[in-house]
Amino acid sequence: MDRYKLLCRNIYENHSLTQRELAAAMKLSLGTCNHLVRECQEKELISFDASQGTYTLLKKGQKLLDSCRVDGAVILAAGFGSRFVPLTFETPKGLLEVFGERMIERQIRQLHEAGITDITIAVGYLKEKFEYLIDKYQVKLLYNPEYSSKNTISTVYHARDCFKGRNVYLLSSDNWLRENMYHAYECGAWYSSVYMEGKTSEWCMDFNKKGRITRVQVGGADSWVMYGPAYFSREFSDLFFPALEAYYHTPGTEQMYWEQVLLDLINGTVHEHLPGRPDFPAPEMDGNMQPDGQVYEFENLEELRGFDSRYRDHSNNEAMELISRVLAVPESEIREISCLKTGMTNKSFLFKVHGNHYICRIPGPGTGLLINRKQEKNVYDTVQGLGITDRVLYMDGESGYKISEYYEGAHVADPKNWDEVSRCMELLRKLHGSYIRVGHTFDIRERIGFYESLCAGYERELFEDYPEIRSHAEELLNLLDRLNRPKVLSHIDSVCDNFLFLPDGSLRLIDWEYAGMCDPLIDVSMCAIYSYYNEAEADTLLHIYLGREAQTEERKVFWAYMALSGFLWALWAIYKSSVGEEFGDYTIRMYRYAKTYYKKIREMENSGKSPLETEI
């Protein structure tokens, strides 16, 4: 870091500093500082009035400072914050409060205090939650469309134009700084660093005598580590971003932090990730060493609880308050919270209370329109006696919140393991043969019409042949109506992920949100398309369920439900996409089932193999 600029900045900020205070501010010995002051006086950067004990920044000094004026800041706020669930199900991590102030607002306020008002927030997850900041602080929002599939390398890549030719802070929305460490002028690129005793998994740094970072490694002991904000000078960005862009466009870098690029540049290890590429020149970056207790990066909810006592028992989070009430414990007893894989309909997290593990389910966005929670609760209450479902401690028939027992060591069924699939079909037969009834049906015709109404024509924009495929679905619906097959309690969501094999060998079927009275073959069809089975695998599944070769009518009905279920879930996915959720190629796969198995039924009809007199 340029010491002349740094001294000029300190005098710009406080012209009444003593040399001892100046030495402390610049982290120099008193002798070195005195020598530096004399040099700056000789270069006509500053003057000193001995009678007043004050410095003056001269014209040359101000000109020197002008070259390092901070132009703005970019705050990274795109990520989900999985280690802060359930708080981040409702609120992005950067919008969580610490001592009554939102972390991102604290940083914006500190930037404003330093005169920095050109602030861009890179958003992704729950991006709309940040919109109010535009009016409150005149910030700009920059959306990262890849936030859910890539790490911070993609967010910085999408924000790269904010840095080019400019001096810019790079901040994380979830950092908390005790004292304001931002300035109107910065004298060289730096990364905030703190000293950590003992072993650490943080990014550890070595420095030369001038404080320049000479080596970075992940993990170490008794070391200065990269921790908190960073500052990119225009000179640094000119060298850094060509390398970052090259990394971004190289397969295999999707889950990298942007700091990995910096590590490789400093260590000379770019070739490990960009084989065959010429070396990139390494930009210079200093370690901005901060005192203990200045910078906080909260890694999880437990750390936040230890810092701000409000989160111990009064997090103001609906799920945490519910668990506290249901299990009759203070929130501080809810521990080891971790995010489970979010499903297509719900968000869930694992937690521990008094040595026992539980799962809390939170309905996903838009599910209130799709699922009747009162009916779901009724189904759970009805099937409990069969011993085939998970143990539910609490279920709200209005909100859909659910707390259930977590089965340690359980695993979901493998759709490619036919022994496990056979067990799953055996359980479905038990359910279908139980003669348990509920007061509602699963009407696939009604559901298709309902999802169509939610999509509001969007499906026709997505699929060129939608009207034709919709007419095919109607033909199949009419076929099933004419057959008027018996209805039993059916699970409907019989994906293999909902079959749990417990360590004691028993099997449970979970997630009964869509269950209702229906043709039992719909469960077999659903399992087939959820497993992405081909025709041979689907026929094997049907044979396993029936315990015999399928009759022609059974196969025809089975295929009809595969086609209709594919069509139904394609519409479901289209609607979910319209509310901001994406599921990769799931929509296309489901739509293909709708087309493929209608065609197979047609081929069956045309071949004359069907004994059915009724035409489709």
Helices and strands as residue ranges (DSSP letters): H 3-13, H 19-25, H 30-42, E 46-49, E 54-57, H 59-66, E 72-77, G 82-84, H 87-90, G 93-95, E 97-98, E 101-102, H 103-113, E 119-123, G 127-130, H 132-137, E 140-143, H 152-158, G 160-162, E 168-172, E 175-177, E 190-207, E 213-232, H 234-248, H 258-267, G 270-272, E 286-289, E 295-297, H 301-307, H 310-313, H 318-326, G 331-333, E 335-339, E 346-353, E 356-363, H 367-370, H 373-383, G 384-386, E 392-395, E 402-405, E 411-412, H 418-432, H 444-455, H 458-462, H 466-483, E 488-490, G 496-498, E 499-501, E 507-509, E 516-518, H 521-530, H 535-546, H 552-578, H 586-607
